[in-house]
């Protein structure tokens, strides 16, 4: 729970909308593991997938209201 309220409905029931850092780390580890296989095209795709996951997380809004579903920056 965040210490903020929803700007739309004023509900204090707000949660983080970011991806879990554990999932991002696992994605990076999986990409590194695939790159050790030595298959060039697969290595490139795995690396791009990890970069895309980080980019999506960076573009996501910070918070989500659990009552009305509004997504906003805290």
Residue frames as a rotation matrix with the C-alpha (Angstrom) as fourth column:
UNK 1
0.579 0.816 0.000 0.00
0.816 -0.579 0.000 0.00
0.000 0.000 -1.000 0.00
UNK 2
-0.432 -0.649 0.626 1.20
0.627 -0.715 -0.309 3.47
0.648 0.258 0.716 -0.85
UNK 3
-0.495 0.228 -0.839 0.70
0.728 -0.417 -0.543 6.38
-0.474 -0.880 0.041 1.54
UNK 4
-0.945 0.178 -0.275 -1.24
-0.287 -0.854 0.433 8.27
-0.158 0.488 0.858 -1.14
UNK 5
-0.144 0.958 0.248 -4.85
0.110 0.265 -0.958 8.43
-0.983 -0.111 -0.144 -2.26
UNK 6
-0.335 0.132 0.933 -6.44
0.918 0.270 0.291 8.04
-0.213 0.954 -0.212 -5.67
UNK 7
-0.930 -0.038 -0.365 -6.91
-0.004 -0.993 0.115 11.41
-0.367 0.108 0.924 -7.40
UNK 8
-0.701 0.706 -0.099 -10.14
-0.150 -0.010 0.989 10.20
0.697 0.708 0.113 -9.03
UNK 9
0.264 0.895 -0.360 -12.09
0.162 0.327 0.931 8.58
0.951 -0.304 -0.059 -6.17
UNK 10
0.084 -0.351 0.933 -9.96
-0.799 -0.583 -0.147 9.65
0.595 -0.733 -0.330 -3.14
UNK 11
0.951 0.244 -0.189 -9.62
-0.114 0.847 0.519 6.02
0.286 -0.472 0.834 -2.01
UNK 12
0.314 -0.880 0.356 -6.56
-0.908 -0.168 0.385 5.14
-0.279 -0.444 -0.852 0.11
UNK 13
0.515 -0.047 0.856 -6.61
0.016 0.999 0.046 1.63
-0.857 -0.010 0.515 -1.40
UNK 14
0.778 -0.360 -0.515 -3.67
-0.624 -0.340 -0.704 2.22
0.079 0.869 -0.489 -3.79
UNK 15
0.646 -0.580 0.497 -1.00
0.246 0.774 0.583 -0.30
-0.722 -0.255 0.643 -4.79
UNK 16
-0.256 -0.842 -0.476 2.21
-0.434 -0.339 0.834 -0.24
-0.864 0.420 -0.279 -6.82
UNK 17
0.832 0.544 -0.108 1.79
-0.295 0.270 -0.917 -0.75
-0.469 0.795 0.385 -10.56
UNK 18
0.116 -0.888 -0.445 5.46
-0.993 -0.107 -0.046 -1.48
-0.007 0.447 -0.894 -11.24
UNK 19
0.577 -0.055 -0.815 6.84
-0.205 0.956 -0.209 -4.86
0.791 0.288 0.540 -12.18
UNK 20
0.959 -0.255 0.126 8.43
-0.047 0.295 0.954 -6.81
-0.280 -0.921 0.271 -9.35
UNK 21
0.353 -0.900 -0.257 12.24
-0.931 -0.364 -0.006 -6.33
-0.088 0.242 -0.966 -9.40
UNK 22
-0.176 -0.377 0.909 12.62
-0.346 0.888 0.302 -10.09
-0.922 -0.261 -0.287 -8.91
UNK 23
0.616 0.482 0.623 10.88
0.401 0.489 -0.775 -10.71
-0.678 0.727 0.108 -12.24
UNK 24
0.894 -0.358 -0.269 13.12
-0.444 -0.629 -0.638 -8.21
0.059 0.690 -0.722 -14.01
UNK 25
-0.010 -0.948 0.318 16.23
-0.915 0.137 0.380 -9.86
-0.404 -0.287 -0.869 -12.52
UNK 26
0.012 0.077 0.997 15.02
0.039 0.996 -0.077 -13.31
-0.999 0.040 0.009 -13.57
UNK 27
0.933 0.336 0.129 14.44
0.159 -0.063 -0.985 -12.05
-0.323 0.940 -0.112 -17.10
UNK 28
0.559 -0.804 -0.205 17.99
-0.824 -0.511 -0.244 -10.71
0.091 0.306 -0.948 -17.23
UNK 29
-0.207 -0.639 0.741 19.39
-0.665 0.647 0.373 -13.97
-0.717 -0.416 -0.559 -15.84
UNK 30
0.424 0.440 0.792 17.42
0.271 0.773 -0.574 -15.99
-0.864 0.458 0.208 -18.40
UNK 31
0.975 -0.095 -0.199 18.75
-0.220 -0.433 -0.874 -13.79
-0.003 0.897 -0.443 -21.21
UNK 32
0.144 -0.986 0.089 22.31
-0.982 -0.131 0.136 -14.31
-0.122 -0.107 -0.987 -19.99
UNK 33
-0.111 -0.133 0.985 21.75
-0.279 0.955 0.098 -18.06
-0.954 -0.263 -0.143 -19.76
UNK 34
0.790 0.446 0.420 20.42
0.284 0.342 -0.896 -18.18
-0.543 0.827 0.144 -23.32
UNK 35
0.792 -0.530 -0.304 23.38
-0.603 -0.601 -0.525 -16.14
0.095 0.599 -0.795 -24.55
UNK 36
-0.074 -0.855 0.513 25.77
-0.789 0.365 0.495 -18.75
-0.610 -0.368 -0.701 -23.15
UNK 37
0.503 0.330 0.799 24.29
0.155 0.875 -0.459 -21.27
-0.850 0.355 0.389 -25.59
UNK 38
-0.501 -0.843 -0.195 26.07
0.024 -0.239 0.971 -19.43
-0.865 0.481 0.139 -28.40
UNK 39
-0.179 0.521 0.835 23.19
0.972 0.225 0.068 -19.31
-0.152 0.824 -0.546 -30.89
UNK 40
-0.924 -0.381 0.027 23.43
0.382 -0.916 0.120 -15.78
-0.021 0.121 0.992 -32.34
UNK 41
-0.510 0.786 0.351 19.79
-0.082 -0.450 0.889 -15.18
0.857 0.424 0.294 -33.30
UNK 42
0.361 0.638 -0.680 18.48
0.612 0.388 0.689 -16.64
0.704 -0.665 -0.250 -30.07
UNK 43
-0.337 -0.590 -0.733 20.96
0.933 -0.312 -0.179 -14.56
-0.123 -0.744 0.656 -28.06
UNK 44
-0.947 0.010 0.322 19.84
0.096 -0.945 0.311 -11.38
0.307 0.326 0.894 -29.79
UNK 45
-0.086 0.995 0.043 16.16
0.009 -0.042 0.999 -12.17
0.996 0.086 -0.005 -29.17
UNK 46
0.282 0.142 -0.949 16.78
0.880 0.355 0.314 -12.97
0.382 -0.924 -0.025 -25.51
UNK 47
-0.681 -0.615 -0.398 18.72
0.715 -0.676 -0.178 -9.74
-0.160 -0.406 0.900 -25.02
UNK 48
-0.793 0.456 0.404 16.02
-0.115 -0.763 0.636 -7.71
0.599 0.458 0.657 -26.75
UNK 49
0.166 0.887 -0.431 13.35
0.389 0.343 0.855 -9.38
0.906 -0.310 -0.288 -24.62
UNK 50
-0.031 -0.263 -0.964 15.15
0.999 -0.025 -0.026 -8.37
-0.017 -0.964 0.264 -21.43
UNK 51
-0.946 -0.324 -0.023 15.54
0.320 -0.943 0.091 -4.80
-0.051 0.079 0.996 -22.67
UNK 52
-0.457 0.855 0.244 11.84
-0.040 -0.294 0.955 -4.64
0.888 0.427 0.168 -23.58
UNK 53
0.254 0.538 -0.804 10.83
0.791 0.363 0.493 -5.81
0.557 -0.761 -0.333 -20.09
UNK 54
-0.434 -0.486 -0.758 12.91
0.831 -0.541 -0.129 -3.02
-0.347 -0.686 0.639 -18.54
UNK 55
-0.969 0.077 0.234 11.49
0.060 -0.847 0.528 -0.46
0.239 0.525 0.817 -20.97
UNK 56
-0.111 0.991 -0.078 7.90
0.272 0.106 0.956 -1.49
0.956 0.085 -0.281 -20.28
UNK 57
0.168 0.127 -0.978 8.51
0.979 0.098 0.181 -1.20
0.119 -0.987 -0.108 -16.54
UNK 58
-0.756 -0.530 -0.385 10.01
0.571 -0.821 0.008 2.28
-0.320 -0.214 0.923 -17.00
UNK 59
-0.855 0.442 0.272 7.00
-0.080 -0.629 0.774 3.45
0.513 0.640 0.573 -19.02
UNK 60
-0.127 0.857 -0.499 4.37
0.718 0.426 0.550 2.14
0.684 -0.289 -0.670 -16.61
UNK 61
0.221 0.304 0.927 2.62
-0.409 -0.834 0.371 4.47
0.886 -0.461 -0.060 -14.22
UNK 62
-0.696 -0.658 0.288 3.60
-0.486 0.136 -0.863 4.21
0.529 -0.741 -0.414 -10.55
UNK 63
-0.860 0.393 0.324 0.30
-0.230 0.268 -0.936 3.46
-0.455 -0.880 -0.140 -8.84
UNK 64
-0.636 0.737 -0.231 -3.07
-0.012 0.290 0.957 1.80
0.772 0.611 -0.175 -9.38
UNK 65
-0.449 0.613 0.650 -6.27
-0.893 -0.276 -0.356 2.36
-0.038 -0.740 0.671 -7.40
UNK 66
-0.999 0.053 0.004 -7.70
0.053 0.998 -0.029 -0.95
-0.006 -0.029 -1.000 -6.28
UNK 67
-0.371 0.923 -0.107 -11.23
0.218 -0.026 -0.976 0.48
-0.903 -0.385 -0.192 -6.07
UNK 68
0.572 0.650 -0.501 -11.78
-0.270 -0.427 -0.863 2.28
-0.775 0.629 -0.068 -9.38
UNK 69
0.533 -0.411 0.740 -8.80
0.720 0.679 -0.142 0.93
-0.444 0.609 0.658 -11.39
UNK 70
0.984 -0.170 0.048 -7.36
-0.126 -0.866 -0.485 4.38
0.124 0.471 -0.873 -12.17
UNK 71
0.392 -0.920 -0.020 -3.62
0.918 0.390 0.071 4.28
-0.057 -0.046 0.997 -12.99
UNK 72
0.930 -0.054 0.365 -1.55
-0.021 -0.995 -0.093 7.33
0.368 0.078 -0.926 -12.08
UNK 73
-0.125 -0.991 -0.044 1.91
0.370 -0.006 -0.929 8.59
0.921 -0.132 0.367 -11.09
UNK 74
0.553 0.303 -0.776 2.27
0.817 -0.014 0.577 9.00
0.163 -0.953 -0.255 -7.35
